[in-house]
Amino acid sequence: MDTSGHSIINPGELPKQFGTDKFAFGTHAPILDYWSKLWRIEALRDTEADAKTRDMLRSGNIKRLLNIS
């Protein structure tokens, strides 16, 4: 799942429900701006996502999926 979906109402609950390894940062760029989608990750509370989880959501999961170091 990517994080760019407009219909995601409570993004902090989804990684808990499905697992933090199932999400990757998505932007819909160049059609839409990337910052508003990145802000969904940055705005997560510490109780929703710690620093490691935020790193996984920003780039770690997609790097793992694509086998990029």
Backbone as XML, in Angstrom:
<?xml version="1.0"?>
<chain id="A" units="angstrom">
  <residue number="1" name="MET">
    <atom name="N" x="0.859" y="-1.179" z="0.000"/>
    <atom name="CA" x="0.000" y="0.000" z="0.000"/>
    <atom name="C" x="0.896" y="1.230" z="0.000"/>
  </residue>
  <residue number="2" name="ASP">
    <atom name="N" x="0.486" y="2.224" z="-0.733"/>
    <atom name="CA" x="1.239" y="3.469" z="-0.645"/>
    <atom name="C" x="0.460" y="4.460" z="0.209"/>
  </residue>
  <residue number="3" name="THR">
    <atom name="N" x="1.118" y="5.515" z="0.617"/>
    <atom name="CA" x="0.546" y="6.460" z="1.570"/>
    <atom name="C" x="-0.143" y="7.638" z="0.903"/>
  </residue>
  <residue number="4" name="SER">
    <atom name="N" x="-0.292" y="7.603" z="-0.416"/>
    <atom name="CA" x="-0.811" y="8.779" z="-1.101"/>
    <atom name="C" x="-2.326" y="8.825" z="-1.183"/>
  </residue>
  <residue number="5" name="GLY">
    <atom name="N" x="-2.995" y="7.787" z="-0.802"/>
    <atom name="CA" x="-4.448" y="7.728" z="-0.943"/>
    <atom name="C" x="-5.179" y="8.828" z="-0.198"/>
  </residue>
  <residue number="6" name="HIS">
    <atom name="N" x="-6.044" y="9.521" z="-0.890"/>
    <atom name="CA" x="-6.828" y="10.594" z="-0.264"/>
    <atom name="C" x="-7.890" y="10.035" z="0.662"/>
  </residue>
  <residue number="7" name="SER">
    <atom name="N" x="-8.281" y="8.789" z="0.458"/>
    <atom name="CA" x="-9.353" y="8.224" z="1.265"/>
    <atom name="C" x="-8.848" y="7.615" z="2.574"/>
  </residue>
  <residue number="8" name="ILE">
    <atom name="N" x="-7.560" y="7.672" z="2.827"/>
    <atom name="CA" x="-7.032" y="7.162" z="4.087"/>
    <atom name="C" x="-7.358" y="8.172" z="5.173"/>
  </residue>
  <residue number="9" name="ILE">
    <atom name="N" x="-8.259" y="7.796" z="6.052"/>
    <atom name="CA" x="-8.733" y="8.719" z="7.080"/>
    <atom name="C" x="-7.811" y="8.731" z="8.296"/>
  </residue>
  <residue number="10" name="ASN">
    <atom name="N" x="-7.362" y="7.585" z="8.736"/>
    <atom name="CA" x="-6.530" y="7.497" z="9.928"/>
    <atom name="C" x="-5.255" y="6.713" z="9.601"/>
  </residue>
  <residue number="11" name="PRO">
    <atom name="N" x="-4.268" y="7.368" z="8.984"/>
    <atom name="CA" x="-3.073" y="6.653" z="8.534"/>
    <atom name="C" x="-2.257" y="6.045" z="9.674"/>
  </residue>
  <residue number="12" name="GLY">
    <atom name="N" x="-2.399" y="6.529" z="10.883"/>
    <atom name="CA" x="-1.647" y="5.981" z="12.005"/>
    <atom name="C" x="-2.097" y="4.599" z="12.430"/>
  </residue>
  <residue number="13" name="GLU">
    <atom name="N" x="-3.309" y="4.225" z="12.109"/>
    <atom name="CA" x="-3.834" y="2.912" z="12.494"/>
    <atom name="C" x="-3.501" y="1.819" z="11.480"/>
  </residue>
  <residue number="14" name="LEU">
    <atom name="N" x="-3.328" y="2.171" z="10.226"/>
    <atom name="CA" x="-3.120" y="1.157" z="9.196"/>
    <atom name="C" x="-1.855" y="0.330" z="9.378"/>
  </residue>
  <residue number="15" name="PRO">
    <atom name="N" x="-0.693" y="0.948" z="9.666"/>
    <atom name="CA" x="0.487" y="0.110" z="9.897"/>
    <atom name="C" x="0.320" y="-0.839" z="11.087"/>
  </residue>
  <residue number="16" name="LYS">
    <atom name="N" x="-0.383" y="-0.402" z="12.103"/>
    <atom name="CA" x="-0.640" y="-1.279" z="13.256"/>
    <atom name="C" x="-1.522" y="-2.447" z="12.838"/>
  </residue>
  <residue number="17" name="GLN">
    <atom name="N" x="-2.494" y="-2.184" z="11.993"/>
    <atom name="CA" x="-3.444" y="-3.210" z="11.578"/>
    <atom name="C" x="-2.837" y="-4.195" z="10.585"/>
  </residue>
  <residue number="18" name="PHE">
    <atom name="N" x="-2.071" y="-3.690" z="9.609"/>
    <atom name="CA" x="-1.564" y="-4.539" z="8.540"/>
    <atom name="C" x="-0.076" y="-4.842" z="8.625"/>
  </residue>
  <residue number="19" name="GLY">
    <atom name="N" x="0.669" y="-4.099" z="9.465"/>
    <atom name="CA" x="2.111" y="-4.288" z="9.582"/>
    <atom name="C" x="2.877" y="-3.163" z="8.928"/>
  </residue>
  <residue number="20" name="THR">
    <atom name="N" x="3.907" y="-2.687" z="9.595"/>
    <atom name="CA" x="4.663" y="-1.540" z="9.085"/>
    <atom name="C" x="5.439" y="-1.864" z="7.806"/>
  </residue>
  <residue number="21" name="ASP">
    <atom name="N" x="5.678" y="-3.131" z="7.533"/>
    <atom name="CA" x="6.428" y="-3.509" z="6.334"/>
    <atom name="C" x="5.566" y="-3.523" z="5.080"/>
  </residue>
  <residue number="22" name="LYS">
    <atom name="N" x="4.291" y="-3.223" z="5.187"/>
    <atom name="CA" x="3.372" y="-3.282" z="4.050"/>
    <atom name="C" x="3.116" y="-1.929" z="3.399"/>
  </residue>
  <residue number="23" name="PHE">
    <atom name="N" x="3.768" y="-0.867" z="3.865"/>
    <atom name="CA" x="3.489" y="0.484" z="3.379"/>
    <atom name="C" x="4.735" y="1.135" z="2.808"/>
  </residue>
  <residue number="24" name="ALA">
    <atom name="N" x="4.517" y="1.950" z="1.776"/>
    <atom name="CA" x="5.604" y="2.713" z="1.173"/>
    <atom name="C" x="5.087" y="4.106" z="0.835"/>
  </residue>
  <residue number="25" name="PHE">
    <atom name="N" x="5.975" y="5.069" z="0.893"/>
    <atom name="CA" x="5.640" y="6.448" z="0.583"/>
    <atom name="C" x="5.264" y="6.567" z="-0.886"/>
  </residue>
  <residue number="26" name="GLY">
    <atom name="N" x="4.090" y="7.110" z="-1.153"/>
    <atom name="CA" x="3.634" y="7.351" z="-2.514"/>
    <atom name="C" x="3.260" y="8.808" z="-2.673"/>
  </residue>
  <residue number="27" name="THR">
    <atom name="N" x="3.508" y="9.387" z="-3.837"/>
    <atom name="CA" x="3.316" y="10.826" z="-3.999"/>
    <atom name="C" x="2.259" y="11.235" z="-5.015"/>
  </residue>
  <residue number="28" name="HIS">
    <atom name="N" x="2.039" y="10.436" z="-6.001"/>
    <atom name="CA" x="1.230" y="10.800" z="-7.166"/>
    <atom name="C" x="1.910" y="11.910" z="-7.969"/>
  </residue>
  <residue number="29" name="ALA">
    <atom name="N" x="3.210" y="12.131" z="-7.752"/>
    <atom name="CA" x="3.961" y="13.117" z="-8.528"/>
    <atom name="C" x="4.140" y="12.576" z="-9.946"/>
  </residue>
  <residue number="30" name="PRO">
    <atom name="N" x="4.183" y="13.375" z="-10.934"/>
    <atom name="CA" x="4.199" y="14.839" z="-10.928"/>
    <atom name="C" x="2.811" y="15.460" z="-10.984"/>
  </residue>
  <residue number="31" name="ILE">
    <atom name="N" x="1.767" y="14.659" z="-10.896"/>
    <atom name="CA" x="0.404" y="15.199" z="-10.975"/>
    <atom name="C" x="0.069" y="16.018" z="-9.731"/>
  </residue>
  <residue number="32" name="LEU">
    <atom name="N" x="0.399" y="15.493" z="-8.558"/>
    <atom name="CA" x="0.142" y="16.188" z="-7.297"/>
    <atom name="C" x="1.460" y="16.500" z="-6.610"/>
  </residue>
  <residue number="33" name="ASP">
    <atom name="N" x="1.437" y="17.416" z="-5.665"/>
    <atom name="CA" x="2.657" y="17.753" z="-4.946"/>
    <atom name="C" x="3.050" y="16.605" z="-4.010"/>
  </residue>
  <residue number="34" name="TYR">
    <atom name="N" x="4.343" y="16.433" z="-3.798"/>
    <atom name="CA" x="4.819" y="15.346" z="-2.948"/>
    <atom name="C" x="4.720" y="15.701" z="-1.469"/>
  </residue>
  <residue number="35" name="TRP">
    <atom name="N" x="4.815" y="16.972" z="-1.109"/>
    <atom name="CA" x="4.904" y="17.359" z="0.294"/>
    <atom name="C" x="3.664" y="16.977" z="1.086"/>
  </residue>
  <residue number="36" name="SER">
    <atom name="N" x="2.482" y="17.168" z="0.505"/>
    <atom name="CA" x="1.266" y="16.862" z="1.259"/>
    <atom name="C" x="1.194" y="15.378" z="1.584"/>
  </residue>
  <residue number="37" name="LYS">
    <atom name="N" x="1.733" y="14.538" z="0.744"/>
    <atom name="CA" x="1.744" y="13.097" z="1.018"/>
    <atom name="C" x="2.812" y="12.751" z="2.056"/>
  </residue>
  <residue number="38" name="LEU">
    <atom name="N" x="3.972" y="13.397" z="1.956"/>
    <atom name="CA" x="5.024" y="13.174" z="2.944"/>
    <atom name="C" x="4.575" y="13.648" z="4.324"/>
  </residue>
  <residue number="39" name="TRP">
    <atom name="N" x="3.812" y="14.706" z="4.343"/>
    <atom name="CA" x="3.327" y="15.244" z="5.614"/>
    <atom name="C" x="2.471" y="14.234" z="6.366"/>
  </residue>
  <residue number="40" name="ARG">
    <atom name="N" x="1.799" y="13.347" z="5.646"/>
    <atom name="CA" x="0.989" y="12.315" z="6.317"/>
    <atom name="C" x="1.867" y="11.429" z="7.190"/>
  </residue>
  <residue number="41" name="ILE">
    <atom name="N" x="3.086" y="11.165" z="6.766"/>
    <atom name="CA" x="4.029" y="10.367" z="7.553"/>
    <atom name="C" x="4.619" y="11.222" z="8.669"/>
  </residue>
  <residue number="42" name="GLU">
    <atom name="N" x="5.037" y="12.423" z="8.327"/>
    <atom name="CA" x="5.678" y="13.296" z="9.312"/>
    <atom name="C" x="4.731" y="13.676" z="10.441"/>
  </residue>
  <residue number="43" name="ALA">
    <atom name="N" x="3.449" y="13.738" z="10.171"/>
    <atom name="CA" x="2.465" y="14.168" z="11.168"/>
    <atom name="C" x="2.017" y="13.047" z="12.106"/>
  </residue>
  <residue number="44" name="LEU">
    <atom name="N" x="2.482" y="11.830" z="11.880"/>
    <atom name="CA" x="2.101" y="10.743" z="12.777"/>
    <atom name="C" x="2.626" y="11.023" z="14.182"/>
  </residue>
  <residue number="45" name="ARG">
    <atom name="N" x="1.818" y="10.734" z="15.171"/>
    <atom name="CA" x="2.225" y="10.918" z="16.568"/>
    <atom name="C" x="3.255" y="9.853" z="16.940"/>
  </residue>
  <residue number="46" name="ASP">
    <atom name="N" x="4.023" y="10.125" z="17.976"/>
    <atom name="CA" x="5.016" y="9.158" z="18.438"/>
    <atom name="C" x="4.364" y="7.841" z="18.856"/>
  </residue>
  <residue number="47" name="THR">
    <atom name="N" x="3.129" y="7.898" z="19.315"/>
    <atom name="CA" x="2.413" y="6.675" z="19.688"/>
    <atom name="C" x="1.954" y="5.886" z="18.470"/>
  </residue>
  <residue number="48" name="GLU">
    <atom name="N" x="1.917" y="6.530" z="17.299"/>
    <atom name="CA" x="1.504" y="5.860" z="16.067"/>
    <atom name="C" x="2.687" y="5.299" z="15.288"/>
  </residue>
  <residue number="49" name="ALA">
    <atom name="N" x="3.830" y="6.005" z="15.339"/>
    <atom name="CA" x="5.003" y="5.569" z="14.580"/>
    <atom name="C" x="6.260" y="6.159" z="15.206"/>
  </residue>
  <residue number="50" name="ASP">
    <atom name="N" x="7.193" y="5.294" z="15.552"/>
    <atom name="CA" x="8.471" y="5.774" z="16.074"/>
    <atom name="C" x="9.385" y="6.141" z="14.897"/>
  </residue>
  <residue number="51" name="ALA">
    <atom name="N" x="10.591" y="6.580" z="15.192"/>
    <atom name="CA" x="11.527" y="7.026" z="14.152"/>
    <atom name="C" x="11.838" y="5.911" z="13.154"/>
  </residue>
  <residue number="52" name="LYS">
    <atom name="N" x="12.019" y="4.692" z="13.629"/>
    <atom name="CA" x="12.320" y="3.569" z="12.734"/>
    <atom name="C" x="11.153" y="3.309" z="11.782"/>
  </residue>
  <residue number="53" name="THR">
    <atom name="N" x="9.951" y="3.349" z="12.308"/>
    <atom name="CA" x="8.772" y="3.126" z="11.470"/>
    <atom name="C" x="8.630" y="4.220" z="10.430"/>
  </residue>
  <residue number="54" name="ARG">
    <atom name="N" x="8.872" y="5.465" z="10.814"/>
    <atom name="CA" x="8.801" y="6.565" z="9.846"/>
    <atom name="C" x="9.823" y="6.368" z="8.722"/>
  </residue>
  <residue number="55" name="ASP">
    <atom name="N" x="11.031" y="5.928" z="9.079"/>
    <atom name="CA" x="12.050" y="5.650" z="8.062"/>
    <atom name="C" x="11.596" y="4.532" z="7.124"/>
  </residue>
  <residue number="56" name="MET">
    <atom name="N" x="10.954" y="3.520" z="7.685"/>
    <atom name="CA" x="10.439" y="2.422" z="6.852"/>
    <atom name="C" x="9.372" y="2.938" z="5.889"/>
  </residue>
  <residue number="57" name="LEU">
    <atom name="N" x="8.493" y="3.794" z="6.387"/>
    <atom name="CA" x="7.423" y="4.321" z="5.549"/>
    <atom name="C" x="7.952" y="5.264" z="4.484"/>
  </residue>
  <residue number="58" name="ARG">
    <atom name="N" x="8.941" y="6.103" z="4.832"/>
    <atom name="CA" x="9.502" y="7.062" z="3.869"/>
    <atom name="C" x="10.218" y="6.359" z="2.725"/>
  </residue>
  <residue number="59" name="SER">
    <atom name="N" x="11.114" y="5.412" z="3.072"/>
    <atom name="CA" x="11.923" y="4.823" z="1.999"/>
    <atom name="C" x="12.362" y="3.382" z="2.260"/>
  </residue>
  <residue number="60" name="GLY">
    <atom name="N" x="12.413" y="2.971" z="3.503"/>
    <atom name="CA" x="12.944" y="1.649" z="3.816"/>
    <atom name="C" x="12.184" y="0.499" z="3.180"/>
  </residue>
  <residue number="61" name="ASN">
    <atom name="N" x="10.869" y="0.558" z="3.208"/>
    <atom name="CA" x="10.074" y="-0.540" z="2.655"/>
    <atom name="C" x="10.205" y="-0.634" z="1.146"/>
  </residue>
  <residue number="62" name="ILE">
    <atom name="N" x="10.194" y="0.486" z="0.446"/>
    <atom name="CA" x="10.307" y="0.424" z="-1.007"/>
    <atom name="C" x="11.714" y="-0.011" z="-1.428"/>
  </residue>
  <residue number="63" name="LYS">
    <atom name="N" x="12.727" y="0.415" z="-0.677"/>
    <atom name="CA" x="14.098" y="-0.040" z="-0.979"/>
    <atom name="C" x="14.199" y="-1.550" z="-0.807"/>
  </residue>
  <residue number="64" name="ARG">
    <atom name="N" x="13.592" y="-2.077" z="0.247"/>
    <atom name="CA" x="13.596" y="-3.517" z="0.487"/>
    <atom name="C" x="12.852" y="-4.243" z="-0.635"/>
  </residue>
  <residue number="65" name="LEU">
    <atom name="N" x="11.689" y="-3.721" z="-1.020"/>
    <atom name="CA" x="10.893" y="-4.330" z="-2.052"/>
    <atom name="C" x="11.611" y="-4.376" z="-3.393"/>
  </residue>
  <residue number="66" name="LEU">
    <atom name="N" x="12.326" y="-3.285" z="-3.704"/>
    <atom name="CA" x="13.053" y="-3.197" z="-4.979"/>
    <atom name="C" x="14.486" y="-3.724" z="-4.882"/>
  </residue>
  <residue number="67" name="ASN">
    <atom name="N" x="14.860" y="-4.179" z="-3.680"/>
    <atom name="CA" x="16.201" y="-4.709" z="-3.444"/>
    <atom name="C" x="17.279" y="-3.666" z="-3.755"/>
  </residue>
  <residue number="68" name="ILE">
    <atom name="N" x="17.058" y="-2.456" z="-3.216"/>
    <atom name="CA" x="17.993" y="-1.347" z="-3.372"/>
    <atom name="C" x="18.612" y="-1.080" z="-2.009"/>
  </residue>
  <residue number="69" name="SER">
    <atom name="N" x="19.922" y="-0.928" z="-1.967"/>
    <atom name="CA" x="20.594" y="-0.665" z="-0.683"/>
    <atom name="C" x="20.583" y="0.789" z="-0.327"/>
  </residue>
</chain>
